Amino acid sequence: MSSDDLGTVAALQDPVRRAVYDYVVSRGHEVGRNEAAEAVGVQRTLAAFHLDKLVEVGLLESGFKRLTDRSGPGSGRPAKVYRRAPGEWQVNVPARDYRTMARALAEAVDLLGGDEQAERAARRAGAGLAAPGEDLGAVLRRRGYEPYEEDGRLRLRNCPFHLLAEEHPLLVCSMNLALCQGMLEGLGEEGVTARLDPRPGECCVAFSTEHL
């Protein structure tokens, strides 16, 4: 754990700031100050304060964008908008370094050609993460996937294994799919399928019912 990571995470202790952050990262688009204020139920100035504080600590990024289709004279200036920052923060007390070991293990699997065994292990692990009758969305939220519904599919806004997936995409994405398939087995879900359906900036797995 670094002191910078601890300070970043500590910025979310304020309940209003946490609510603002959760709303922004839950959206699939950039969020303006008015939208954030209305969603959280606070004044625009207070929402702006917390949004800018989240940018200051590195949890959000900001930019400027026109929020209407109007253009030309009288259309007004572009509004300040916010989106999730691409970095990752991890806090462990005392300090732990699981990433380095995970990288080494992923490299060893690649070198040994153990992809199939890794997928089987991931599927067993996924089955152990869910109990029969649990809600799939709740299980995915608990694991950090940030699920949302779109066009009859359950898509995943966040990849919990993003760092490893960038370095070992074939291995990690296949293991992630197996993990999600294991979750379905653990839940006893029938008629729901997990498949690879990658989208930039999101998890590579999506869920759909068999009739879609």
Disulfide bonds with the S-S distance in Angstrom:
none
